[in-house]
Amino acid sequence: MTVWLNVPYDEKNTAKEIGCRWDPEFKQWWKPECIDMSSIPKHWHLREGQRWKTNNNKRGDVVVPKRVR
């Protein structure tokens, strides 16, 4: 499962150092499964159902899916 992140532009180098990846299609950072969530700053986490706008993206808005319990 892809874990999307809201990484501020001025913190992109930190995201790279941690091992996060940039998705050029969605224009959004994401966390590979091999990276522990505890290494990701809390203010980068997207909450369930949170949206972000994607510029010039044919798919439009992206929504973080709610967790299946």
C-alpha distances in whole Angstrom, upper triangle without the diagonal:
4,6,10,13,16,18,22,24,26,23,22,23,22,19,20,21,18,16,14,14,15,14,18,17,16,18,15,14,10,10,9,8,12,13,13,13,17,18,16,19,19,20,17,15,14,15,14,15,17,17,18,21,20,23,24,21,22,19,20,19,15,14,11,11,12,11,12,14
4,6,10,13,15,19,20,23,20,18,20,19,15,17,19,16,14,11,11,12,11,15,14,12,14,11,10,7,7,7,8,11,12,13,12,16,16,14,17,17,18,14,12,12,14,13,14,15,15,15,18,17,20,21,18,19,17,18,16,13,12,10,10,13,12,14,17
4,7,10,12,16,18,20,17,16,18,17,13,15,17,14,13,10,11,12,12,15,15,13,14,10,9,6,5,8,8,11,10,11,9,13,13,11,13,13,14,11,9,8,11,11,13,13,13,14,17,16,20,22,19,21,18,18,16,12,12,9,10,12,11,14,17
4,7,9,13,15,17,15,14,17,16,12,14,17,14,13,10,10,10,10,13,13,10,11,7,6,4,7,10,11,14,13,14,11,15,14,11,13,12,12,9,8,7,10,11,12,11,11,10,13,13,16,18,16,18,16,16,13,10,10,8,10,13,13,16,19
4,6,9,12,14,12,11,14,13,10,12,15,13,12,9,10,10,11,14,14,11,11,7,5,5,7,11,13,15,13,13,11,13,12,9,10,10,9,5,5,6,10,12,13,11,11,10,13,13,16,19,17,20,18,17,15,12,12,10,13,15,16,19,21
4,6,9,12,10,10,14,13,10,13,16,14,15,11,12,11,12,14,15,12,10,7,7,8,11,14,17,19,16,16,14,15,14,11,10,10,8,5,6,6,10,13,13,10,10,9,11,12,15,18,17,20,18,17,14,12,12,11,15,17,18,22,24
4,6,8,6,7,10,9,7,10,13,12,13,10,11,10,12,14,16,13,11,8,7,9,11,14,17,18,15,16,14,15,13,10,9,10,8,5,8,10,13,16,17,14,14,12,14,14,16,19,18,22,20,19,17,15,16,15,18,20,21,25,27
4,6,5,7,10,10,9,12,14,14,15,13,14,12,15,15,18,15,12,10,10,13,15,18,21,22,19,20,17,18,16,13,11,12,9,8,11,12,16,19,19,16,15,13,14,14,16,19,19,23,22,20,18,17,18,18,21,23,24,28,30
4,5,5,9,10,10,12,14,15,16,13,13,12,14,14,17,15,11,11,10,14,16,19,22,23,20,22,20,21,18,15,14,16,13,11,15,16,19,22,22,19,18,14,15,14,15,18,19,22,22,21,19,19,20,20,24,26,27,31,33
4,6,8,9,10,12,13,15,16,15,15,14,17,17,20,19,15,14,13,16,18,21,24,24,21,22,20,21,18,15,14,16,13,12,16,18,21,24,25,21,21,18,18,18,19,22,22,26,26,24,23,22,23,23,26,28,29,33,35
4,6,5,6,9,10,11,13,11,13,13,16,17,20,18,15,13,11,14,15,18,20,20,17,18,17,17,14,12,10,13,11,10,14,16,19,22,24,20,20,18,19,19,20,23,23,26,26,25,23,21,22,21,25,26,27,30,32
4,5,5,6,9,10,11,9,10,9,13,14,17,16,12,11,9,12,13,15,19,19,16,18,17,18,15,12,12,15,13,11,14,16,20,23,24,21,20,17,18,17,18,20,20,24,24,23,21,20,21,20,24,26,27,30,32
4,5,5,6,9,10,10,11,11,15,16,19,19,15,14,12,14,14,16,19,19,16,18,17,18,14,13,13,17,16,13,17,19,23,25,27,24,23,21,22,21,21,24,24,27,27,26,25,24,25,24,27,29,29,32,34
4,5,5,6,9,9,11,12,16,18,21,20,17,15,12,13,13,15,18,17,14,15,14,14,11,10,10,14,13,11,15,17,21,24,26,23,23,21,22,22,23,25,25,29,28,27,25,24,24,23,26,27,27,30,32
4,5,5,6,5,8,9,13,15,18,16,14,12,8,9,9,12,14,14,11,13,12,13,10,8,9,13,12,10,12,15,18,21,23,20,20,18,20,19,21,23,22,26,25,24,22,20,21,19,22,24,24,27,29
4,5,5,5,7,9,12,14,18,17,15,13,10,11,10,12,15,14,12,14,15,16,12,11,13,16,16,13,16,18,22,24,25,23,23,21,22,20,22,24,23,26,25,25,24,22,23,22,24,26,26,29,31
4,5,8,10,12,16,18,21,21,18,16,13,13,12,13,15,14,11,13,14,15,11,11,13,16,17,15,17,20,23,26,28,25,26,24,25,24,25,27,27,30,29,29,28,25,26,24,27,28,28,31,32
4,6,9,12,16,18,21,20,18,15,12,11,9,10,12,11,8,10,10,11,7,8,10,14,15,12,14,17,20,23,25,23,24,22,24,23,25,27,26,29,28,28,26,24,24,22,24,25,24,27,29
4,6,10,13,16,19,18,17,14,10,9,7,8,10,9,7,10,11,13,10,10,13,16,17,14,15,18,21,23,25,23,23,22,24,22,24,26,24,27,26,26,25,22,23,21,23,25,24,26,28
4,7,10,13,15,14,13,10,7,6,5,6,10,10,8,11,11,13,10,9,12,14,15,11,12,14,18,20,21,20,20,18,20,18,21,22,21,24,22,23,21,19,19,17,20,22,21,24,26
4,7,10,12,12,11,9,6,5,6,7,11,12,11,14,14,16,14,12,15,17,17,13,14,15,19,20,21,20,19,17,18,16,18,20,18,21,20,20,19,17,18,17,19,22,22,24,27
4,6,9,9,7,6,4,6,9,10,14,15,14,17,17,19,17,15,16,18,17,13,15,15,19,20,21,19,17,15,16,13,15,16,15,18,17,18,17,15,17,16,19,22,23,25,28
4,6,6,5,5,6,7,10,11,15,17,16,19,18,21,20,17,19,20,19,15,16,16,19,20,20,18,16,14,14,11,13,14,12,14,14,15,15,13,15,15,18,21,22,24,27
4,6,5,7,9,11,14,15,19,20,20,23,22,25,23,20,22,23,21,18,19,18,21,22,22,20,17,15,14,10,11,11,10,13,13,14,15,14,17,17,20,24,25,27,30
4,6,8,11,12,15,16,20,22,22,24,23,26,25,22,23,24,23,19,20,18,21,21,20,19,16,14,13,9,10,9,7,9,9,11,12,12,15,16,18,22,24,26,29
4,5,9,10,14,15,18,21,20,22,21,24,23,20,21,21,20,16,16,15,17,18,17,15,12,10,9,6,8,9,7,9,8,9,9,8,11,13,15,19,21,23,26
4,7,10,14,16,19,21,20,22,21,23,22,18,19,20,18,15,16,15,18,19,18,16,13,10,9,7,8,9,8,12,12,11,11,11,14,14,18,21,23,25,29
4,7,10,13,16,18,17,19,17,20,18,15,16,16,15,11,12,11,15,16,16,13,12,9,10,8,10,13,11,14,13,13,12,10,12,12,15,18,20,23,26
4,7,10,13,15,13,15,14,16,15,12,13,14,13,9,10,11,14,16,17,15,14,12,13,12,14,16,15,18,16,16,15,13,14,13,16,18,19,22,25
4,7,10,12,10,12,11,14,13,11,13,14,14,10,10,10,14,15,16,15,15,13,15,14,17,19,17,19,17,18,16,13,14,12,14,17,17,20,22
4,6,8,7,9,8,12,10,9,12,13,14,11,10,12,15,16,18,17,17,17,19,18,21,22,20,23,21,21,19,16,16,14,15,17,16,19,21
4,5,6,9,10,13,12,11,15,16,18,14,14,15,18,18,20,20,20,20,22,20,23,24,22,24,22,23,22,18,19,16,17,19,18,20,22
4,5,7,9,12,12,12,16,17,19,16,15,16,18,18,21,21,22,22,24,23,26,27,25,26,24,25,24,20,20,17,17,18,16,18,19
4,7,9,12,11,12,16,18,20,17,17,19,21,21,24,24,25,25,27,26,29,30,28,29,27,28,27,23,23,20,21,22,20,21,22
4,6,9,7,8,12,14,17,14,14,16,18,20,23,22,23,23,25,25,27,29,27,29,27,28,26,22,22,19,20,21,19,21,22
4,5,6,8,11,12,15,14,13,16,17,19,22,21,23,23,26,26,29,31,29,31,29,29,27,23,22,19,20,20,18,20,21
4,5,5,8,9,12,11,9,12,14,15,19,18,20,20,23,24,27,29,27,29,27,27,24,21,20,16,17,17,16,18,19
4,5,8,8,12,12,11,14,16,18,21,20,23,23,26,26,29,32,30,33,30,30,27,24,23,19,20,20,18,21,21
4,6,9,12,11,11,15,17,19,23,21,23,22,25,25,28,31,29,32,30,29,27,24,23,20,22,22,21,24,24
4,6,9,7,8,11,14,17,19,18,19,19,22,22,25,27,26,29,27,26,23,21,20,17,19,20,19,22,23
4,6,6,7,11,13,17,19,17,19,18,21,22,24,28,26,29,27,26,24,21,20,18,20,20,20,24,24
4,5,5,9,10,14,17,15,17,17,20,22,24,28,26,29,27,26,22,20,18,16,18,18,18,21,22
4,6,8,10,14,16,13,15,14,18,19,22,25,24,27,25,24,20,18,17,15,18,18,19,23,24
4,7,10,13,15,12,13,13,15,16,19,22,21,24,22,21,18,16,15,13,16,17,18,21,23
4,6,10,12,10,12,12,16,17,20,23,21,24,22,20,17,15,13,10,13,14,14,18,19
4,7,8,6,8,9,13,15,18,21,19,21,19,17,14,11,10,7,10,11,12,16,18
4,6,5,9,11,15,17,20,23,21,23,20,19,15,12,10,7,9,9,10,14,16
4,6,9,12,15,17,21,24,21,22,19,18,14,12,8,5,6,5,7,11,13
4,6,10,13,15,19,21,19,20,17,15,12,9,6,5,6,6,9,12,15
4,7,10,13,17,19,17,19,16,14,10,9,6,6,8,9,12,16,18
4,7,10,13,16,14,16,13,10,7,6,5,7,10,12,15,18,21
4,6,10,13,12,14,12,9,6,6,7,9,12,15,18,21,24
4,6,10,9,11,10,7,5,7,9,12,15,18,21,24,27
4,7,6,9,8,6,6,7,11,13,16,19,22,25,28
4,5,9,10,8,9,11,14,17,20,23,26,29,32
4,6,9,8,10,13,16,19,22,25,28,30,34
4,5,6,8,10,14,16,18,22,25,27,30
4,6,9,11,14,17,19,23,25,27,31
4,7,8,11,14,15,19,21,23,27
4,7,10,13,15,18,21,23,27
4,7,10,12,15,19,21,24
4,7,9,13,15,18,21
4,6,9,12,15,18
4,7,9,12,15
4,6,9,12
4,6,9
4,6
4
